[in-house]
Amino acid sequence: MSAPLPDLPYTLTETRAPQVGLIILQSDESIERDFRRMLPHGLELMISRVASGLKVRPDTLEAMAGHLTGSAALFPDGARMAAVGYGCTSGAAQIGPGRVAELIRAGIATPEVTEPVSALIAACAHLGIGRLAILSPYIADVSARLRTVLAGAGVATTGFGSFNVAEEARVVRIAPKSIVEAGCAVAGMADCDGLFLSCTNLRTLDVIEEMEARLGMPVLSSNQVLAWHLFRLAGSGAGDFAPGRLWRA
């Protein structure tokens, strides 16, 4: 057997692509797939998961607050995050956007933190939406908190409808046709400037363009607005797949 080689020389790369982090629910089967579809060239995406309940209720959402810092700390030590997102609409509304940011920054250094609620408010401001119809998969107790937070930011909920589902394993399997028909029905009965499809586990990206064409107004979804806001905070724009008026405005 030949003698081992001495330590081999190497160099380190001086420049790296900007990185963004995304903390997603243990039970979420949609958001990671959606983000990789929308990811622009030249931006790296890092994923961490946070423990979450099998059913979505105010108490299970609030419980995530105790795990967010630990989930943020699981990102690689060498990562340099331009921004970090928390992928839960109802969780952000329940815990509060400010508290979410504090908990994440306790686990990882990053100049920017966002989640679907702050992203939605930013998207509404960007598009001039003050009256919003909302389609939610969740039970009334969960959805009420989101409407309250939006009202505090000057966005009125003028129409609301829900599939009234608590189990995440069912939410991800709600058929696209059901989303289209329910969303168009909710928006059609409301005096609104736009429609929001709430929940990061709801598979919405492939129906946004169809619904905008039918309704003649912007259609926003949790994963769409979160990606839009997170990428902007990191100094990046749209990727090759960017559904909806939001990316073009």
Secondary structure as UniProt FT lines:
FT   STRAND          19..25
FT   TURN            26..27
FT   HELIX           31..38
FT   TURN            41..42
FT   STRAND          44..50
FT   HELIX           58..63
FT   HELIX           64..66
FT   HELIX           68..72
FT   TURN            73..74
FT   TURN            77..78
FT   STRAND          81..87
FT   HELIX           89..95
FT   HELIX           97..105
FT   TURN            106..107
FT   STRAND          113..114
FT   HELIX           116..127
FT   STRAND          131..136
FT   HELIX           140..152
FT   TURN            153..154
FT   STRAND          156..162
FT   HELIX           168..171
FT   TURN            172..173
FT   HELIX           176..188
FT   STRAND          194..197
FT   TURN            200..201
FT   HELIX           205..207
FT   HELIX           208..215
FT   STRAND          219..221
FT   HELIX           222..233
FT   TURN            234..235
FT   HELIX           245..248
//
